[in-house]
Each structure stands twice: as structure tokens, then as C-alpha cells.
Amino acid sequence: MTKPLAAALAFALAGAAVMPNALAQGTPQTVSIMRVDPTSVATGYRTSKVVGATVYNEANESVGTIDDLIIAPNERVPFAVVSVGGFLGMGSRYVVVPYNSLQIRDKKMVLPGATKDALKALPEFKYAS
């Protein structure tokens, strides 16, 4: 970062810190920032790699495919929308499982204890319009 840019940024932040609360609207909010190790995060899976991944059970049987990842408005845990059954996208049914119930083993998405029948027995998920 160049010195003039850094100085301008510091000046802007200092000005924002001393502005009166008269400009604030609604309930005062605080932001909690947590330090994250980028090296550790970089070893994870991108959503673009997770969506479309085949889901297996511990017997290495394919039980579905991850269609999407969703974070509900009142939740902090993502959910995986899993497509079950069907052939080439026809006749498939969507169900939702908590993402943290999936495990990554040997670069595969594994849902322990899952069978196609058990997943089909879950309530059907439909995307909101």
C-alpha cells in the first residue's frame, strides 16, 4: 500500500471514529472480528467443488449428489441439499442434511449411515421462489 493511500485510509478511519452518533440509525451494532489462519482455510473445499459432488455412505455406495449449500437466515450452520434417486436429473428428490453431518474421506463426501431409502424417507426440500 502506498504511503499516501495509507495516510488517506488512516485519516478516513480516524474521522469515522470521532463522528457523532447522530448519523447512526437503528440499534448500535458491534462487529466481532476473529483471526483466522489462511493457510488452514486454504486446505478446505470450495463450495464450487462441493456442489455436484457425489455423496457416499461408509460402504462406498453412492447415495446422492450435493445440489446446493444453503445457510438459513437464523442458522450459522450450512445445510447440504442432496439430490436422491432419479436418473440424469429426472425424477430426483431433494432432501436437506446438516453440512457438518458429512465427512470428507479420501477426497469423497461421506454421509455415515445413509442409504438411498433413508434419504428418500426424509421430508422433501423445495426451493423457495
Secondary structure, 3 states (H helix, E strand, C coil): CCHHHHHHHHHHHHHHHHCCHHHCCCCCCCCCCCCCCHHHHCCCCCHHHHCCCEEECCCCCEEEEEEEEECCCCCCCCEEEEEECCECCECCEEEEEEHHHCEEECCEEECCCCCHHHHHCCCCCCCCC
